[in-house]
Amino acid sequence: MVDFDYVHAAPSSDLLTPDNSMMLFVDHQPQMFFGTGSGDRSAIINATVGLAKAARVFDVPVVLSTVAAESFSGPILPQLKAVFPDHEVVDRTSMNAWEDAALVEAVKATGRSKIILSGLWTEVCLVLPALSALDQGYEVYVVSDASGGVSPLAHEHAVQRMTAAGAVPVTWVQVLLELQRDWARTETYLPVMDVVKEHAGAYGLGVVYAQSMINEHAAG
């Protein structure tokens, strides 16, 4: 039943904003990519870097984490680290990132209640912290195209399991545009368009075309 006296022009509190969310990148590492078979690995890398640049544009707090970087999985994805060259990377022994005290403290320190989560593999390194964070009251948004599992079925079932527990599946472009949400926000308009042109495929080419054939503010 709609209360028409309440209806007004305002965003939902469920929406992601630069002030209520943080991003957690988990185990984007060479060895994890070697075992990823749920989708094209270059596409996952592209989505991951696009998501990271979205965080940078909107100054969204970021926590970077790896597992067994020196003994097994290798360093964090160089393209991801290049977006945040001064960020500390929390390395863990635990498959469940939420069982690492340093990582949890880093997430808590952001003061944000919405976690935008991505990583490898979906069925282990995303499911475990997602369920754990949800259990402790966080809202979790799983960036499915910036994540991957060992097979399409493993990725799909992992996303289904997290969704059933209350997580929200999203894509990196969805996150980027939800953070922008209004093209009148001119301070982030051009940086957002730069990310789109670099990482959003056909959408980005459309922006290039519109800006070159019409004017620089034609897209959006």
C-alpha positions as CSV (number, residue, x, y, z in Angstrom):
1,M,0.0,0.0,0.0
2,V,1.5,3.3,-1.1
3,D,1.4,6.2,1.4
4,F,1.1,9.1,-1.1
5,D,1.7,11.6,1.6
6,Y,5.1,10.1,2.1
7,V,6.1,9.8,-1.6
8,H,8.8,12.4,-2.5
9,A,11.8,12.7,-4.7
10,A,14.6,11.0,-2.8
11,P,16.9,8.0,-3.2
12,S,16.5,4.7,-1.5
13,S,18.6,4.0,1.5
14,D,19.6,0.8,-0.2
15,L,21.6,2.6,-2.8
16,L,25.4,2.7,-2.7
17,T,26.9,6.1,-2.2
18,P,30.4,7.3,-1.7
19,D,29.6,8.0,2.0
20,N,28.1,4.6,3.0
21,S,30.2,2.0,1.2
22,M,33.7,0.6,1.0
23,M,35.4,-1.8,-1.3
24,L,37.1,-5.1,-0.4
25,F,39.2,-6.7,-3.0
26,V,40.1,-10.3,-2.1
27,D,42.8,-12.5,-3.7
28,H,43.2,-11.0,-7.2
29,Q,46.5,-12.9,-7.6
30,P,48.2,-14.9,-10.3
31,Q,47.7,-18.4,-8.9
32,M,44.1,-17.7,-8.3
33,F,43.6,-16.4,-11.9
34,F,45.4,-19.6,-13.2
35,G,42.6,-21.7,-11.6
36,T,39.7,-19.4,-12.7
37,G,37.5,-21.0,-15.3
38,S,34.1,-19.3,-14.9
39,G,34.7,-16.6,-17.5
40,D,37.3,-14.8,-19.6
41,R,40.2,-13.9,-17.2
42,S,41.1,-10.7,-19.1
43,A,37.5,-9.6,-18.7
44,I,37.6,-10.2,-15.0
45,I,40.9,-8.2,-14.8
46,N,39.3,-5.4,-16.8
47,A,36.2,-5.3,-14.5
48,T,38.4,-5.4,-11.4
49,V,40.5,-2.4,-12.5
50,G,37.3,-0.5,-13.6
51,L,35.8,-1.1,-10.2
52,A,39.0,0.0,-8.5
53,K,39.1,3.2,-10.5
54,A,35.4,3.8,-9.6
55,A,36.5,3.7,-5.9
56,R,39.3,6.2,-6.7
57,V,37.0,8.6,-8.5
58,F,34.6,8.7,-5.6
59,D,37.1,8.4,-2.8
60,V,35.5,5.2,-1.5
61,P,37.6,3.5,1.1
62,V,39.4,0.4,-0.1
63,V,40.9,-2.7,1.6
64,L,43.2,-4.9,-0.5
65,S,43.9,-8.4,0.6
66,T,45.9,-11.4,-0.6
67,V,46.3,-15.0,0.6
68,A,49.7,-16.7,1.0
69,A,51.3,-14.1,-1.4
70,E,54.9,-15.2,-0.8
71,S,54.4,-18.9,-0.5
72,F,51.8,-19.8,-3.1
73,S,49.4,-17.3,-4.7
74,G,51.8,-14.6,-5.8
75,P,51.5,-10.8,-5.5
76,I,48.3,-8.8,-5.9
77,L,47.3,-8.1,-9.5
78,P,49.7,-5.4,-10.7
79,Q,47.0,-3.4,-12.5
80,L,45.0,-3.3,-9.3
81,K,47.9,-2.3,-7.2
82,A,48.7,0.5,-9.7
83,V,45.4,2.1,-8.9
84,F,46.3,2.2,-5.2
85,P,50.1,2.3,-5.1
86,D,50.3,3.5,-1.5
87,H,47.7,1.1,-0.1
88,E,48.9,-1.6,2.3
89,V,47.9,-5.1,1.2
90,V,46.7,-7.3,4.0
91,D,48.2,-10.8,3.4
92,R,46.5,-13.7,5.2
93,T,46.8,-17.4,5.8
94,S,43.1,-17.9,6.1
95,M,40.9,-18.7,3.1
96,N,38.1,-16.9,4.9
97,A,39.3,-13.3,4.9
98,W,36.8,-12.5,7.7
99,E,38.8,-14.8,10.1
100,D,41.9,-12.5,9.7
101,A,41.8,-9.9,12.5
102,A,43.9,-7.3,10.6
103,L,41.5,-7.4,7.7
104,V,38.4,-7.1,9.8
105,E,39.9,-4.2,11.7
106,A,40.8,-2.5,8.4
107,V,37.2,-2.9,7.2
108,K,35.8,-1.6,10.5
109,A,38.1,1.4,10.4
110,T,36.4,2.7,7.3
111,G,33.2,3.2,9.3
112,R,31.1,2.0,6.4
113,S,28.2,-0.5,6.6
114,K,28.0,-1.6,2.9
115,I,30.8,-3.8,1.6
116,I,31.3,-3.9,-2.2
117,L,33.1,-7.3,-2.5
118,S,35.0,-8.8,-5.3
119,G,37.7,-11.5,-5.6
120,L,38.8,-15.0,-6.5
121,W,37.5,-17.6,-6.1
122,T,33.8,-16.9,-5.8
123,E,33.0,-20.2,-4.2
124,V,35.7,-19.9,-1.4
125,C,37.3,-16.5,-1.0
126,L,34.0,-14.6,-1.6
127,V,31.4,-16.9,-0.1
128,L,33.2,-17.2,3.3
129,P,33.8,-13.5,4.1
130,A,30.4,-12.6,2.6
131,L,28.5,-14.9,4.8
132,S,30.6,-13.9,7.8
133,A,30.1,-10.2,7.2
134,L,26.4,-10.6,6.7
135,D,26.2,-12.6,9.9
136,Q,27.7,-9.6,11.8
137,G,25.3,-7.0,10.3
138,Y,27.1,-5.7,7.2
139,E,25.4,-5.3,3.9
140,V,27.3,-7.1,1.1
141,Y,27.3,-6.3,-2.6
142,V,29.1,-8.9,-4.6
143,V,30.6,-7.6,-7.9
144,S,30.1,-10.8,-10.0
145,D,32.0,-9.7,-13.1
146,A,35.1,-8.6,-11.1
147,S,35.1,-12.1,-9.5
148,G,35.5,-15.7,-10.7
149,G,35.3,-19.3,-9.7
150,V,37.0,-22.5,-10.9
151,S,34.0,-23.2,-13.2
152,P,30.9,-21.5,-14.4
153,L,28.8,-23.7,-12.1
154,A,31.0,-23.0,-9.1
155,H,30.7,-19.2,-9.7
156,E,26.9,-19.4,-10.3
157,H,26.2,-21.5,-7.2
158,A,28.4,-19.3,-5.0
159,V,26.5,-16.2,-6.1
160,Q,23.3,-18.0,-5.5
161,R,24.4,-19.0,-2.0
162,M,25.4,-15.5,-1.1
163,T,22.2,-14.0,-2.6
164,A,20.1,-16.5,-0.6
165,A,21.9,-15.3,2.6
166,G,21.2,-11.6,1.8
167,A,24.0,-10.4,-0.4
168,V,23.2,-8.4,-3.5
169,P,24.8,-9.3,-6.8
170,V,26.0,-6.3,-8.9
171,T,28.4,-5.5,-11.8
172,W,31.2,-3.0,-11.8
173,V,29.5,-0.6,-14.2
174,Q,26.4,-0.8,-12.1
175,V,28.5,0.2,-9.0
176,L,30.2,3.1,-11.0
177,L,26.9,4.6,-12.2
178,E,25.2,4.1,-8.9
179,L,27.9,6.1,-7.2
180,Q,27.5,8.8,-9.8
181,R,23.7,8.6,-9.9
182,D,23.2,12.2,-11.2
183,W,25.0,13.6,-14.3
184,A,24.7,17.1,-12.8
185,R,27.4,16.1,-10.4
186,T,30.0,17.8,-12.5
187,E,33.0,17.2,-10.3
188,T,33.0,13.5,-11.0
189,Y,31.3,13.5,-14.5
190,L,34.5,13.6,-16.6
191,P,36.5,11.2,-14.4
192,V,33.6,8.7,-14.6
193,M,33.5,9.1,-18.4
194,D,37.2,8.4,-18.5
195,V,36.7,5.1,-16.6
196,V,33.8,4.2,-18.9
197,K,35.9,4.9,-22.1
198,E,38.8,2.9,-20.8
199,H,37.0,-0.1,-19.4
200,A,33.3,-0.3,-20.4
201,G,33.7,-1.8,-23.9
202,A,31.0,-0.8,-26.3
203,Y,29.5,1.6,-23.8
204,G,32.8,3.4,-23.7
205,L,33.1,3.5,-27.5
206,G,29.6,5.1,-27.5
207,V,30.8,7.8,-25.2
208,V,33.9,8.4,-27.4
209,Y,31.6,8.7,-30.4
210,A,29.1,11.0,-28.8
211,Q,31.7,13.3,-27.3
212,S,33.6,13.6,-30.6
213,M,30.6,13.9,-32.9
214,I,28.3,16.1,-30.7
215,N,30.1,17.6,-27.7
216,E,32.2,16.6,-24.7
217,H,29.1,16.5,-22.4
218,A,26.9,14.5,-24.9
219,A,27.0,11.2,-23.0
220,G,25.0,11.1,-19.8
